[in-house]
Amino acid sequence: MVDELSLFLAPVTDGGCGTASLFTQIQPFTEGEPVEFLLREIEQIGDGGLRLNYQPQNRKI
């Protein structure tokens, strides 16, 4: 279950070869529909960083 999602973005890269992921499926919690999010707030942080705040639209309780 997700109540809100805050993403912090920074204008940097590390050059790593791995794939970054926000979410990972865990057994037995892999069934169900994807959660859709609505952008609620954007905040600029420092010299180019951003905080994006989202609220879920179709979450199940």
N, C-alpha and C positions, 0 to 999 in steps of 0.2 A: 504494500500500500504506500502511496506517495501523497503527502499533503501539499508540498510545494517543491520546486526545483530551482536552485540558484547556481548559475554557471559563472565562473570567474575566468575571463579571457585576458591573457597577457601577450603582448607583441614580441614573443621570443620563440625560439625553437632549439631543440637539443640535438637534432640530427640523428636521433635513434631510429633503428630499423623496425622496432615493434609497433604494433597497431594500438593506439589508445582507444579505450572504451569507457563509456559512462556507466553502462549497466551490463551485468552478466547474469545469464539464466542459471538458476540453481534448482536441481531436482528436489522435491517434486513440484516446485512452483513455476513450471514453464508453460502451463496452460493458461488460456484466457486471451483476451484482446489486448493489443498494445494501448498504452495510455497516451492520450493526446493532451497537449499543453497549450495554454494561451499566455502569450507574453504580457506581463502586467507592469514591469518596471525595468528601465535601463538606467544604470548609474555609471558615470565615468569615474575611474579610479586612477589617480596619478597621471603620468604622461602616456596615455594610450591604453590603459587597462579598462575593462568593462565588467560590470556585474549585471547579468540578465536574470530576472526573477520571473518564474512561470508558475501558473496554477493548473492543476489537472482538470480536464473537462469531462472525462468519462470514467473516473475511478470507481471501483466497486468497493463497498465497505463490507 
